Amino acid sequence: MKAVLSKGPGLPDTLVLEDVPSPTPGKGEIVVTVKAVGVNFPDFLIIQDMYQYKPARPFSPGGEISGVVKAVGEGVTQFKVGDKVFGSTGAGGMAEEILIAANRMNALPDFMPFDEAAAFLMTYGTSHYALKDRGHIKPGETLLVLGAAGGVGLAAVELGVAMGATVIAAASSQEKVDFCISKGAHKGLVYPENPLSREQQKEFSDKIKELGGGGVDVIYDGVGGDYAEPAVRALNWEGRFLVIGFPAGIPK
């Protein structure tokens, strides 16, 4: 079978396509024919050895997949050959087939296509846990989403609206903000390019407060960098700040 492999740390142009042996399932395992694979920011970090999860090389990137069960190992009762599944894999998804523990997979509903399923868990799972279990967001509260046009950010926008919050979508361009508003965000904010001067940080914080009617209740920060501090300064009393990622740099 064909697989995309990472043989050494580097950017995506270091990945290679090679033939590798097809896997055979052991006890509690299944082999899935991959139909779609999600591509997320952690995948970009993993191939550079910049993430906490470091699979042994050579490995195939791809941390979430959808597909069809090709073979089942001993003791597997929840799936049979031909079942449609999706789930998180950590790595291994950028291959024609993947060997995975059966308990890592979920049954794929008939209404969900393969491509949507492969892009679902990392984005919506992360955002649902953050907003519900960590942010404890409540109807009527105001939610600011930094990096709102990205994968987890857009999921946070949609989930925040569904949970009854007033959602402010912040992104790096008006085009991205308009896209978020088309997906349900109530208000939008374009932030300047990182790094920000102290004056720009203050202006950013003041704009958040203005849009939030004095402040915001929950901040979903998928950006980091110089955006984190001014956002924190716009929090209401008993506000919650959710650290999701920091592609713009670790906040200081």
C-alpha positions in Angstrom: 0.0 0.0 0.0 1.0 3.7 -0.4 1.8 5.8 2.6 3.1 9.4 3.2 6.1 9.1 5.5 8.1 11.4 7.8 11.7 10.0 8.0 13.2 13.0 9.7 12.1 16.3 11.3 11.1 19.0 8.9 8.4 20.9 7.0 5.8 19.2 4.7 8.2 19.2 1.8 10.3 16.6 3.6 7.5 14.0 3.5 7.8 11.2 1.0 5.4 8.8 -0.6 6.5 5.2 -0.5 5.2 1.6 -0.6 4.8 -0.1 2.8 3.5 -3.5 3.8 -0.3 -3.7 4.4 -1.0 -4.2 8.2 -2.6 -7.3 9.8 -4.8 -6.8 12.9 -3.9 -8.3 16.2 -6.1 -8.8 19.2 -8.5 -5.9 19.7 -7.3 -4.2 16.5 -8.9 -3.4 13.2 -7.5 -2.4 9.8 -9.3 0.6 8.2 -9.2 1.5 4.5 -8.7 5.3 4.8 -11.2 7.4 2.8 -10.3 10.8 4.2 -7.7 12.2 6.6 -7.9 15.4 8.6 -5.0 17.9 8.5 -4.6 20.0 11.6 -1.9 22.3 13.1 -0.6 19.5 15.5 0.3 17.4 12.4 2.4 20.3 11.2 4.2 20.4 14.6 4.5 16.6 14.9 6.6 16.2 11.7 9.0 18.9 13.0 9.4 17.2 16.5 7.8 20.3 18.0 4.8 18.6 19.7 4.5 16.6 22.9 3.5 13.5 20.9 6.6 12.1 19.1 5.9 8.9 17.1 8.8 6.7 16.2 10.1 7.2 12.7 9.4 6.5 10.0 5.7 7.3 10.6 2.8 8.5 8.5 1.2 11.7 9.8 -2.5 12.2 10.1 -4.2 12.3 13.5 -7.8 11.7 12.5 -9.4 9.6 9.8 -12.5 8.2 8.4 -12.9 5.0 6.4 -14.2 1.5 6.0 -13.2 -1.5 8.1 -11.2 -3.9 6.0 -10.2 -6.5 8.6 -10.9 -7.2 12.3 -8.7 -8.9 14.9 -9.5 -11.3 17.7 -11.9 -10.1 20.2 -13.4 -7.2 18.2 -17.1 -7.3 18.5 -18.2 -3.7 17.9 -17.2 -3.6 14.3 -17.3 -5.9 11.3 -15.8 -5.8 7.8 -17.5 -3.1 5.7 -18.5 -0.8 8.6 -17.9 2.9 8.2 -15.8 4.4 11.0 -14.0 7.6 12.1 -11.8 8.5 14.9 -8.5 9.9 16.3 -5.3 8.0 15.5 -2.5 10.2 16.8 -0.6 9.5 13.6 -0.8 7.0 10.7 -3.7 8.5 8.8 -1.9 9.5 5.6 -1.8 6.0 4.2 -4.2 3.8 2.2 -4.7 1.6 5.3 -4.2 2.0 9.0 -3.9 -0.4 11.9 -5.7 0.9 14.9 -7.2 -0.3 18.2 -10.9 -0.8 17.7 -11.7 1.2 20.8 -10.2 4.3 19.1 -12.8 4.3 16.4 -16.4 5.4 16.3 -19.3 4.2 14.1 -19.8 6.8 11.3 -23.4 7.9 11.0 -25.0 7.5 7.6 -25.7 11.2 7.3 -22.0 12.2 7.7 -19.7 12.0 4.6 -16.2 10.8 5.0 -14.6 14.2 4.5 -16.6 15.9 7.2 -16.0 13.0 9.6 -12.2 13.3 9.1 -12.3 17.0 10.0 -14.7 16.7 13.0 -13.1 15.4 16.2 -10.0 17.6 16.5 -12.0 20.8 15.8 -15.4 20.3 17.3 -14.2 18.0 20.0 -11.6 20.5 21.2 -14.0 23.4 21.1 -16.9 21.6 22.7 -14.8 20.5 25.6 -13.2 23.9 26.0 -16.5 25.9 26.0 -18.6 23.5 27.9 -16.3 21.7 30.4 -13.6 24.4 30.9 -15.3 27.6 30.0 -18.7 26.7 31.5 -20.3 29.1 29.0 -23.9 30.1 29.6 -26.6 31.5 27.4 -26.5 35.3 27.3 -22.7 35.5 27.9 -20.3 37.1 25.5 -17.6 34.9 23.8 -14.6 36.3 22.0 -12.9 33.8 19.6 -9.3 34.7 18.6 -8.3 33.0 15.3 -12.0 32.5 14.5 -11.6 31.5 10.9 -9.3 28.5 11.6 -10.5 25.0 12.2 -11.0 25.0 16.0 -11.9 28.7 15.9 -14.8 28.3 13.5 -16.0 25.3 15.5 -16.0 27.5 18.6 -18.0 30.2 16.7 -20.7 27.8 15.7 -20.8 26.0 19.1 -20.8 29.3 21.0 -23.8 30.4 19.0 -25.6 27.1 19.5 -24.9 27.4 23.3 -26.7 30.8 23.3 -23.6 33.1 23.6 -23.1 36.4 21.8 -20.0 35.6 19.7 -17.4 38.1 18.6 -15.1 36.6 15.9 -11.6 38.0 15.7 -9.4 37.3 12.7 -6.5 38.7 10.7 -8.6 40.0 7.7 -12.0 41.4 7.0 -12.6 38.5 4.5 -12.1 36.0 7.4 -14.3 38.0 9.7 -17.0 38.2 7.1 -16.8 34.4 6.7 -17.2 33.9 10.4 -20.3 36.2 10.4 -21.7 34.1 7.6 -21.4 31.1 9.9 -23.3 32.8 12.7 -20.9 35.1 14.6 -22.8 38.2 15.8 -19.9 40.7 15.6 -16.4 40.8 14.1 -13.0 42.3 14.8 -9.9 42.5 12.5 -6.7 42.4 14.6 -3.4 43.8 13.4 -0.4 41.7 12.4 1.7 40.2 15.2 3.9 41.6 16.9 1.8 44.4 18.3 3.0 47.7 19.7 1.8 48.6 23.2 -0.5 51.2 21.6 -1.9 48.6 19.2 -2.5 46.2 22.2 -4.4 48.9 24.0 -6.5 49.7 21.0 -7.2 46.0 20.5 -8.3 45.6 24.1 -10.5 48.8 24.0 -12.2 47.5 20.8 -13.0 44.1 22.5 -14.5 46.0 25.4 -16.5 48.2 23.1 -17.9 45.2 21.1 -18.6 43.3 24.3 -20.5 46.1 26.0 -17.8 46.7 28.5 -16.0 43.3 28.3 -16.4 39.7 27.5 -17.1 36.6 29.6 -15.2 33.9 27.9 -12.1 34.2 25.6 -11.2 31.3 23.3 -7.6 31.9 22.4 -6.3 29.9 19.5 -3.6 32.4 18.5 -1.5 33.5 21.5 1.3 35.9 20.9 0.7 39.6 21.5 -3.1 39.1 21.3 -3.4 37.2 24.6 -2.7 40.0 27.1 -5.0 42.7 25.6 -7.7 40.1 25.4 -7.3 39.2 29.1 -7.5 42.9 30.0 -11.0 42.9 28.3 -12.4 40.1 30.5 -15.4 40.7 32.7 -15.4 39.9 36.4 -15.3 36.1 36.8 -14.4 35.8 33.1 -12.7 32.7 31.7 -9.6 32.6 29.5 -9.2 29.4 27.4 -5.7 28.7 26.1 -6.2 26.6 22.9 -3.0 27.2 21.0 -0.3 29.8 20.3 0.8 29.8 16.6 1.6 33.5 17.0 4.0 32.7 19.8 3.8 31.8 23.5 2.2 34.8 25.4 4.5 36.7 27.7 
